[in-house]
Amino acid sequence: MPTVFHNCWAPFPTPFRSGDTIEWLADSLRVLPINPVDSGVRSARVSLAGFFLTGLLMSFVGAALPVWGFHLSSEFVTAGTYFLLLNAGFLVASRAAQALMERRGVAFTASLAAFLAAGAFLFLAATSAPFSPWWRLAGLFWLGFAAGLLYMALLEGVSPLYDVGRAATLNMVGMTFGLGCVVMSLLMAGSYYISDVRGTLVTAAIIAAGFGVLFLRMRFTDPPAPHPQPETLRRQFNSPAAVLFALLLFFQFGNEWAIAGWLPMFLIQRLGISPADSLFLLALYWTSLLLGRVVAQGLLSRMSRWRLVLISAAAALLGCIMLSATDNAGGAAVAILCIGAGFAAIFPVTMENIGRRFPYYHPMIYSGVFSFAVTGGMLAPWSLGFMAQWWGIGAMIVVPILGTGLVFFLLGLIVIEGRLSEGQPVR
């Protein structure tokens, strides 16, 4: 089913208001050939646009570390703890979200999450320096809780689009999430040129509140899907392939967020790059990851998936080696492009294989898979806090190098398991 972009370059609304602008973004994401009067379609598009806010929330810590001065204090264990608290809040919210959606609906849950995120940003603005870094732990748990609640609601909200076109929907979810990560890096970089960190966090809070107002206007005619029956889950996911896919996403998200969480600190302390420029390079990393996934999605129909993965893994390893060896900003930029482009193909290939092997779709199933993957994404930068404290910031590059090798090994096991389950010889 072809992906059709309609009205993507429509002018921004006037006057410029956050709620109207976000709604314009939702209207611009007409990626599927569906009837606009279909039940729940407009709200599903708004849910799709809402993953932009999820990207803002989940990428916040990595972009905030240099702004909060951790490149000067080198309190790496404290910085790593921030990632752990964000993940803890995400996991707690993931367990509570289904009950809340069943009682109050998807729109209420998404709106509540957005307003909670706005409050968390304001709390973090109030506890910025000269307050102790430990004051922010509660704020980051709060932010992670808002992100988990929002993610669960939005995953339920995009179900009508998923039912029409699975690949296009998942691709757009990744694009809007990645766009939020890029914008967060640029917002934090702007702290050095436009406003201080408090002003930037207030801006982020206004964006989150704008989404909250928009989510309140969503209308879903169907109630949230109930939990799938236990026997259905066991039948669909009680297999070696399910374990391998979950482990693959766990380690791959760990690779991506190890770079995203500590890249600015590495560039500042290892190469002497300014904090603002390091955040621009972090935005370059997110951009390469975003555009790389778009390109990889197009290549899936033109070349062997496993050849694409092999090339991607080689590019990621080359980028990591280049980043560890370079001594200037230009070399770092080239290395970052290689890493982002190399990591980009793993996710679409994995999701395509999950969809083919496990065709039964339920939002709660994907939420469990992604919650496990997000845990890998946050545990990697948390563990790097200890490694950097003991062995220096250069240890940051070790995790993605080892993780890329593990991902490639798991992909090989998935290929072998798939051939064995289909009765084909392993070559």
Backbone hydrogen bonds, N-H to C=O, Kabsch-Sander energy under -0.5 kcal/mol:
donor,donor_aa,acceptor,acceptor_aa,energy
4,V,2,P,-0.5
4,V,31,V,-0.9
5,F,3,T,-0.5
6,H,4,V,-0.6
10,A,7,N,-1.4
17,R,15,P,-0.8
21,T,17,R,-2.7
22,I,18,S,-2.3
23,E,19,G,-2.0
24,W,20,D,-2.3
25,L,21,T,-2.0
26,A,22,I,-2.2
27,D,23,E,-2.5
28,S,24,W,-1.9
29,L,25,L,-0.9
29,L,26,A,-0.7
30,R,6,H,-0.5
30,R,28,S,-1.6
31,V,29,L,-1.6
34,I,32,L,-2.2
38,D,35,N,-2.3
41,V,38,D,-1.5
44,A,40,G,-2.1
45,R,41,V,-2.1
46,V,42,R,-2.0
47,S,43,S,-2.3
48,L,44,A,-2.1
49,A,45,R,-2.3
50,G,46,V,-1.7
51,F,47,S,-0.6
51,F,48,L,-1.1
52,F,49,A,-1.8
53,L,50,G,-1.0
54,T,50,G,-1.3
55,G,51,F,-2.2
56,L,52,F,-1.8
57,L,53,L,-2.2
58,M,54,T,-2.6
59,S,55,G,-1.8
60,F,57,L,-1.0
63,A,59,S,-1.3
64,A,60,F,-1.8
65,L,61,V,-1.6
67,V,63,A,-0.5
68,W,64,A,-2.4
69,G,66,P,-1.2
70,F,65,L,-2.1
72,L,69,G,-1.3
73,S,69,G,-1.7
74,S,70,F,-2.2
76,F,74,S,-1.9
79,A,75,E,-2.0
80,G,76,F,-2.6
81,T,77,V,-2.0
82,Y,78,T,-1.2
83,F,79,A,-0.9
84,L,80,G,-1.5
85,L,81,T,-2.4
86,L,82,Y,-2.1
87,N,83,F,-2.2
88,A,84,L,-2.4
89,G,85,L,-2.3
90,F,86,L,-1.8
91,L,87,N,-2.5
92,V,88,A,-2.2
93,A,89,G,-2.2
94,S,90,F,-1.9
95,R,91,L,-1.3
96,A,92,V,-1.3
97,A,93,A,-2.0
98,Q,94,S,-0.5
100,L,96,A,-1.7
101,M,97,A,-2.7
102,E,98,Q,-2.2
103,R,99,A,-1.5
104,R,100,L,-3.1
105,G,100,L,-0.6
105,G,101,M,-1.7
109,T,105,G,-1.7
110,A,106,V,-2.7
111,S,107,A,-2.4
112,L,108,F,-2.8
113,A,109,T,-2.3
114,A,110,A,-2.1
115,F,111,S,-2.4
116,L,112,L,-2.4
117,A,113,A,-2.3
118,A,114,A,-2.1
119,G,115,F,-2.3
120,A,116,L,-2.3
121,F,117,A,-2.4
122,L,118,A,-2.0
123,F,119,G,-2.3
124,L,120,A,-2.5
125,A,121,F,-2.1
126,A,122,L,-2.1
127,T,123,F,-1.5
128,S,125,A,-0.9
131,F,128,S,-1.7
135,W,132,S,-1.7
136,R,133,P,-1.2
137,L,134,W,-1.1
138,A,135,W,-0.5
139,G,135,W,-0.6
140,L,136,R,-2.3
141,F,137,L,-2.1
142,W,138,A,-2.3
143,L,139,G,-2.3
144,G,140,L,-2.6
145,F,141,F,-2.4
146,A,142,W,-2.1
147,A,143,L,-2.3
148,G,144,G,-2.5
149,L,145,F,-2.4
150,L,146,A,-2.4
151,Y,147,A,-2.7
152,M,148,G,-2.1
153,A,149,L,-1.9
154,L,150,L,-2.7
155,L,151,Y,-2.3
156,E,152,M,-1.7
157,G,153,A,-2.2
158,V,154,L,-1.9
159,S,156,E,-1.3
161,L,158,V,-0.7
162,Y,158,V,-2.3
163,D,159,S,-2.4
164,V,160,P,-0.8
164,V,161,L,-0.6
165,G,161,L,-2.6
169,T,165,G,-2.0
170,L,166,R,-2.5
171,N,167,A,-2.3
172,M,168,A,-2.2
173,V,169,T,-2.4
174,G,170,L,-2.1
175,M,171,N,-1.9
176,T,172,M,-2.8
177,F,173,V,-2.3
178,G,174,G,-2.4
179,L,175,M,-2.3
180,G,176,T,-1.7
181,C,177,F,-1.7
182,V,178,G,-2.2
183,V,179,L,-2.4
184,M,180,G,-2.2
185,S,181,C,-1.9
186,L,182,V,-2.0
187,L,183,V,-2.7
188,M,184,M,-2.3
189,A,185,S,-2.0
190,G,186,L,-2.0
191,S,188,M,-1.0
192,Y,189,A,-1.7
193,Y,190,G,-1.1
194,I,190,G,-3.3
195,S,190,G,-1.3
200,T,196,D,-1.9
201,L,197,V,-2.3
202,V,198,R,-2.3
203,T,199,G,-2.0
204,A,200,T,-2.2
205,A,201,L,-2.2
206,I,202,V,-2.1
207,I,203,T,-2.1
208,A,204,A,-2.3
209,A,205,A,-2.5
210,G,206,I,-2.3
211,F,207,I,-1.9
212,G,208,A,-2.1
213,V,209,A,-2.2
214,L,210,G,-2.0
215,F,211,F,-3.0
216,L,212,G,-1.4
217,R,213,V,-0.6
217,R,214,L,-1.2
218,M,215,F,-1.7
232,T,229,Q,-0.6
233,L,229,Q,-2.1
234,R,230,P,-2.6
235,R,231,E,-2.2
236,Q,232,T,-2.3
237,F,233,L,-2.7
238,N,234,R,-1.9
239,S,237,F,-1.8
243,V,239,S,-1.4
244,L,240,P,-2.4
245,F,241,A,-2.7
246,A,242,A,-2.3
247,L,243,V,-2.4
248,L,244,L,-2.4
249,L,245,F,-2.4
250,F,246,A,-2.1
251,F,247,L,-2.5
252,Q,248,L,-2.6
253,F,249,L,-2.7
254,G,250,F,-1.5
255,N,251,F,-2.3
256,E,252,Q,-2.4
257,W,253,F,-2.6
258,A,254,G,-1.8
259,I,255,N,-1.5
260,A,256,E,-2.3
261,G,257,W,-2.5
262,W,258,A,-1.3
263,L,259,I,-2.2
266,F,262,W,-2.5
267,L,263,L,-2.6
268,I,264,P,-2.2
269,Q,265,M,-2.5
270,R,266,F,-2.6
271,L,266,F,-0.6
271,L,267,L,-1.0
272,G,268,I,-0.9
273,I,267,L,-2.0
278,S,274,S,-2.4
279,L,275,P,-1.6
280,F,276,A,-1.7
281,L,277,D,-2.1
282,L,278,S,-1.6
283,A,279,L,-2.2
284,L,280,F,-1.8
285,Y,281,L,-2.0
286,W,282,L,-2.2
287,T,283,A,-2.4
288,S,284,L,-2.6
289,L,285,Y,-2.1
290,L,286,W,-2.5
291,L,287,T,-3.1
292,G,288,S,-2.1
293,R,289,L,-1.5
294,V,290,L,-1.5
295,V,291,L,-2.4
296,A,292,G,-2.7
297,Q,293,R,-2.2
298,G,294,V,-1.4
299,L,295,V,-1.8
300,L,296,A,-1.2
301,S,298,G,-0.7
302,R,299,L,-1.8
303,M,299,L,-1.6
308,L,304,S,-2.2
309,V,305,R,-2.2
310,L,306,W,-2.2
311,I,307,R,-2.5
312,S,308,L,-2.3
313,A,309,V,-3.0
314,A,310,L,-2.1
315,A,311,I,-2.3
316,A,312,S,-2.6
317,L,313,A,-2.5
318,L,314,A,-2.5
319,G,315,A,-2.5
320,C,316,A,-2.3
321,I,317,L,-2.4
322,M,318,L,-2.6
323,L,319,G,-2.5
324,S,320,C,-2.0
325,A,321,I,-1.2
326,T,322,M,-2.1
332,A,328,N,-1.8
333,A,329,A,-2.3
334,V,330,G,-2.0
335,A,331,G,-2.3
336,I,332,A,-2.6
337,L,333,A,-2.1
338,C,334,V,-2.0
339,I,335,A,-2.5
340,G,336,I,-2.8
341,A,337,L,-2.5
342,G,338,C,-2.3
343,F,339,I,-2.7
344,A,340,G,-1.5
345,A,341,A,-0.7
346,I,343,F,-1.0
347,F,343,F,-0.7
349,V,345,A,-1.9
350,T,346,I,-2.4
351,M,347,F,-2.8
352,E,348,P,-2.1
353,N,349,V,-1.9
354,I,350,T,-2.5
355,G,351,M,-2.5
356,R,352,E,-1.8
357,R,353,N,-2.6
358,F,354,I,-2.8
365,I,362,H,-1.0
366,Y,362,H,-1.7
367,S,363,P,-2.3
368,G,364,M,-1.8
369,V,365,I,-2.1
370,F,366,Y,-2.8
371,S,367,S,-2.4
372,F,368,G,-1.9
373,A,369,V,-2.0
374,V,370,F,-3.4
375,T,371,S,-1.9
376,G,372,F,-1.6
377,G,373,A,-2.1
378,M,374,V,-2.1
379,L,375,T,-2.7
380,A,376,G,-1.7
382,W,378,M,-1.6
383,S,379,L,-2.8
384,L,380,A,-1.9
385,G,381,P,-1.1
385,G,382,W,-0.7
386,F,382,W,-0.8
387,M,383,S,-2.0
388,A,384,L,-3.0
389,Q,385,G,-1.5
390,W,386,F,-2.1
391,W,387,M,-3.1
392,G,388,A,-1.4
395,A,392,G,-1.8
396,M,393,I,-1.9
397,I,394,G,-1.1
398,V,395,A,-1.4
399,V,395,A,-0.8
401,I,397,I,-1.3
402,L,398,V,-2.5
403,G,399,V,-3.1
404,T,400,P,-2.2
405,G,401,I,-1.5
406,L,402,L,-2.0
407,V,403,G,-2.5
408,F,404,T,-2.3
409,F,405,G,-2.1
410,L,406,L,-2.5
411,L,407,V,-2.4
412,G,408,F,-1.8
413,L,409,F,-1.9
414,I,410,L,-2.3
415,V,411,L,-2.1
416,I,412,G,-2.2
417,E,413,L,-2.8
418,G,414,I,-2.5
419,R,415,V,-2.1
420,L,416,I,-2.3
421,S,417,E,-2.6
422,E,418,G,-1.4
423,G,420,L,-1.0
424,Q,419,R,-2.9
427,R,425,P,-0.6
